Amino acid sequence: MLTNKRCLVTGGSRNLGRALCVGLAEAGAKVAFTYLSRDADAERTLETLRELGAEPLAFKGDASDPAHVKETIKALNEAWGGLDVLVNNVGISKILPIALLEEADWDKMMAVNVKSAYLFSREALRGMLKQRSGRIISIGSFASRRIIGAPVHYAASKAALEAFTLALAHEVGKYDVLVNCVSPGLADVGMSQRLPAHHVTDFMSQAATGQLVPGTDVAATVVWLASDANTSVTGARIEVDGGV
């Protein structure tokens, strides 16, 4: 479905990011990813992608740093001649009540969850607009609208990502660049492993399926949105949340 498509996943070395990289590779894409610091996780993901024949590349750095973003896109242009798919997956979460929420906590959340998407999208679009084709998919969260113990700065950042998606889709649609946001529920990889048990139980009790969202389901949704089979879905918020 994505044979030889050139894809970049931010925050792709582990958890949901790794599932996204694997899903894209299994669909035939070339896959690159960024990561912040966990070299062992990045190497494990690279090994998995090599086994799938994805010609993987990894770039270490802070996704909210403009210099890192420009260097990454430049390296991909030199290696692959361009980029077809950008998945803005990198994100952080920290459970804090607003009374204990410092400005630095707020600023970091917005920098990683929102600013990174702006920076990577801006750089990737320089090539996508010239080639008049591309796909940008950002990973949001059910927490932007259905709050189940979500901290305010996390929920706000994901809501901002949705607004960013809609506005960008309208701006670049005439160039055949489609922009969407996939909003997972609590997945069976990543955050669910770190949350207090009662948060996980609360989510599953409210989900129609009664279970955590498989990371493979999120990846499959991203793959379809990134593919040529998608010709008109843009500016959308696609919920993969088990019916919360």
C-alpha positions as CSV (number, residue, x, y, z in Angstrom):
1,M,0.0,0.0,0.0
2,L,3.0,2.3,0.7
3,T,5.6,0.8,-1.6
4,N,8.7,3.0,-1.6
5,K,6.9,5.9,0.1
6,R,9.4,7.9,2.1
7,C,8.1,8.3,5.7
8,L,9.3,10.1,8.8
9,V,7.9,9.4,12.3
10,T,8.8,11.7,15.1
11,G,9.4,10.0,18.4
12,G,9.5,6.7,16.7
13,S,12.0,4.7,18.7
14,R,9.5,3.0,21.2
15,N,6.0,2.5,22.3
16,L,3.3,3.8,19.9
17,G,6.0,5.4,17.7
18,R,7.6,2.0,17.1
19,A,4.3,0.5,16.3
20,L,3.7,3.2,13.7
21,C,7.2,2.7,12.2
22,V,6.5,-1.1,11.9
23,G,3.1,-0.6,10.4
24,L,4.5,1.7,7.7
25,A,7.4,-0.7,7.0
26,E,5.0,-3.6,6.7
27,A,3.1,-1.6,4.1
28,G,6.3,-1.3,2.0
29,A,7.5,2.2,3.0
30,K,10.9,3.5,3.6
31,V,10.9,4.6,7.3
32,A,12.9,7.1,9.2
33,F,12.3,8.2,12.8
34,T,13.5,10.7,15.4
35,Y,14.2,10.1,19.0
36,L,15.5,12.1,22.0
37,S,17.9,10.0,24.0
38,R,17.2,6.3,24.3
39,D,19.8,4.8,22.0
40,A,19.1,1.1,22.9
41,D,15.4,1.6,22.0
42,A,16.3,3.3,18.8
43,E,18.7,0.5,17.8
44,R,16.0,-2.1,18.6
45,T,13.6,-0.3,16.3
46,L,16.2,0.0,13.6
47,E,16.9,-3.7,13.7
48,T,13.2,-4.5,13.5
49,L,12.8,-2.2,10.5
50,R,15.8,-3.7,8.7
51,E,14.2,-7.1,9.0
52,L,11.2,-5.7,7.2
53,G,13.4,-4.2,4.4
54,A,12.4,-0.6,5.2
55,E,15.9,1.0,4.7
56,P,15.6,2.8,8.1
57,L,17.2,6.0,9.2
58,A,17.3,7.4,12.7
59,F,17.9,11.0,13.9
60,K,18.7,11.8,17.5
61,G,17.7,15.2,18.9
62,D,15.0,17.4,20.4
63,A,11.9,17.6,18.2
64,S,11.2,21.1,19.4
65,D,14.6,22.4,18.4
66,P,14.5,24.1,15.0
67,A,18.1,23.2,14.2
68,H,17.5,19.5,14.7
69,V,14.3,19.7,12.6
70,K,16.1,21.4,9.7
71,E,19.0,19.0,9.9
72,T,16.7,16.0,9.9
73,I,14.7,17.1,6.8
74,K,17.9,18.1,5.0
75,A,19.4,14.7,5.6
76,L,16.3,12.9,4.4
77,N,16.3,15.1,1.2
78,E,19.9,14.1,0.6
79,A,19.3,10.4,1.3
80,W,15.9,9.9,-0.3
81,G,15.4,13.0,-2.5
82,G,12.4,14.1,-0.5
83,L,9.6,13.0,1.8
84,D,6.1,11.7,1.1
85,V,4.7,11.1,4.6
86,L,5.3,12.9,7.9
87,V,3.8,11.5,11.1
88,N,4.0,13.9,14.0
89,N,3.9,11.4,16.8
90,V,6.4,12.8,19.4
91,G,4.7,13.7,22.6
92,I,5.0,13.8,26.4
93,S,2.5,13.6,29.3
94,K,2.9,14.4,32.9
95,I,0.1,14.0,35.5
96,L,0.0,17.2,37.5
97,P,-2.9,19.1,39.1
98,I,-3.0,22.8,37.9
99,A,-2.1,23.9,41.5
100,L,1.3,22.3,41.0
101,L,1.7,23.1,37.3
102,E,4.7,25.4,36.8
103,E,5.1,27.6,33.8
104,A,8.1,25.4,32.8
105,D,5.8,22.3,32.7
106,W,3.3,24.1,30.5
107,D,5.9,25.4,28.2
108,K,7.7,22.1,27.8
109,M,4.4,20.3,27.0
110,M,3.5,22.8,24.3
111,A,7.0,22.7,22.9
112,V,7.1,19.0,22.5
113,N,3.4,18.3,21.7
114,V,2.6,21.3,19.5
115,K,5.7,23.3,18.4
116,S,7.4,20.1,17.1
117,A,4.5,19.4,14.8
118,Y,4.6,23.0,13.5
119,L,8.4,22.8,12.9
120,F,8.5,19.4,11.2
121,S,5.4,20.2,9.1
122,R,6.8,23.5,8.0
123,E,10.1,21.9,6.9
124,A,8.5,18.9,5.3
125,L,6.0,21.0,3.3
126,R,8.8,22.8,1.5
127,G,9.3,19.7,-0.5
128,M,5.7,18.4,-0.5
129,L,4.4,21.6,-2.0
130,K,7.0,21.5,-4.8
131,Q,6.2,17.9,-5.7
132,R,2.5,18.7,-5.2
133,S,1.8,15.7,-3.1
134,G,2.2,14.6,0.5
135,R,0.6,13.4,3.7
136,I,0.9,14.9,7.2
137,I,-0.6,12.9,10.1
138,S,-0.5,14.1,13.7
139,I,-1.1,11.8,16.6
140,G,-3.6,13.5,19.0
141,S,-5.5,12.0,21.9
142,F,-9.0,11.2,23.1
143,A,-8.1,13.4,26.1
144,S,-8.6,16.6,24.0
145,R,-12.4,16.1,24.2
146,R,-13.1,13.2,26.6
147,I,-11.3,13.9,29.8
148,I,-10.5,10.9,31.9
149,G,-8.0,12.1,34.4
150,A,-6.0,14.0,31.8
151,P,-3.9,17.0,33.0
152,V,-4.9,20.3,31.7
153,H,-1.7,21.1,29.8
154,Y,-1.7,17.7,28.0
155,A,-5.4,18.1,27.0
156,A,-4.8,21.6,25.8
157,S,-1.8,20.6,23.7
158,K,-3.7,17.9,22.0
159,A,-6.7,20.2,21.3
160,A,-4.2,22.7,19.8
161,L,-2.9,19.9,17.5
162,E,-6.4,19.3,16.2
163,A,-6.9,23.0,15.4
164,F,-3.5,23.0,13.7
165,T,-4.5,20.1,11.6
166,L,-7.7,21.6,10.3
167,A,-6.1,25.0,9.5
168,L,-3.2,23.4,7.7
169,A,-5.4,21.1,5.7
170,H,-7.3,24.0,4.3
171,E,-4.1,25.9,3.5
172,V,-2.3,23.1,1.6
173,G,-5.1,21.0,0.2
174,K,-4.8,22.6,-3.2
175,Y,-1.3,21.2,-3.5
176,D,-2.6,17.6,-3.0
177,V,-1.2,17.5,0.5
178,L,-3.6,15.9,2.9
179,V,-3.4,16.6,6.6
180,N,-5.2,14.6,9.4
181,C,-5.1,13.9,13.1
182,V,-5.5,10.4,14.5
183,S,-6.7,10.5,18.1
184,P,-6.1,7.2,19.9
185,G,-7.6,6.2,23.2
186,L,-5.4,4.7,25.8
187,A,-3.3,2.2,23.9
188,D,-1.8,-1.1,24.9
189,V,1.7,0.3,24.4
190,G,3.3,3.3,26.0
191,M,1.5,5.5,28.5
192,S,-0.9,2.8,29.8
193,Q,2.2,1.0,31.2
194,R,3.0,4.1,33.4
195,L,-0.4,5.3,34.5
196,P,-1.9,4.4,37.9
197,A,-4.0,1.2,37.6
198,H,-7.2,3.1,38.4
199,H,-6.8,5.3,35.4
200,V,-6.4,2.3,33.1
201,T,-9.4,0.6,34.7
202,D,-11.5,3.8,34.3
203,F,-10.7,4.0,30.6
204,M,-11.6,0.4,29.9
205,S,-14.8,0.7,31.9
206,Q,-15.9,3.6,29.6
207,A,-14.7,2.1,26.3
208,A,-17.4,0.3,24.3
209,T,-14.9,-2.5,23.6
210,G,-13.9,-2.8,27.2
211,Q,-10.2,-2.9,26.4
212,L,-7.1,-0.9,25.6
213,V,-6.6,0.2,22.0
214,P,-4.2,-2.0,20.1
215,G,-1.3,0.0,18.8
216,T,-1.6,-2.0,15.6
217,D,-5.0,-0.5,15.0
218,V,-3.6,3.0,15.3
219,A,-0.8,2.1,12.9
220,A,-3.3,0.7,10.4
221,T,-5.3,3.9,10.4
222,V,-2.2,6.0,9.8
223,V,-1.1,3.7,7.0
224,W,-4.4,4.1,5.2
225,L,-4.4,7.9,5.6
226,A,-0.9,8.0,4.3
227,S,-1.7,5.9,1.2
228,D,-2.8,6.8,-2.3
229,A,-6.1,5.1,-1.4
230,N,-6.9,8.2,0.5
231,T,-7.8,10.9,-1.9
232,S,-10.2,13.1,0.0
233,V,-10.0,12.6,3.8
234,T,-8.2,15.8,5.1
235,G,-8.7,18.1,8.0
236,A,-10.2,15.2,9.9
237,R,-9.9,13.9,13.5
238,I,-10.0,10.2,13.3
239,E,-10.8,8.5,16.6
240,V,-9.3,5.1,17.4
241,D,-10.5,4.9,21.0
242,G,-12.6,1.8,21.4
243,G,-15.8,3.8,21.6
244,V,-15.1,6.0,24.7
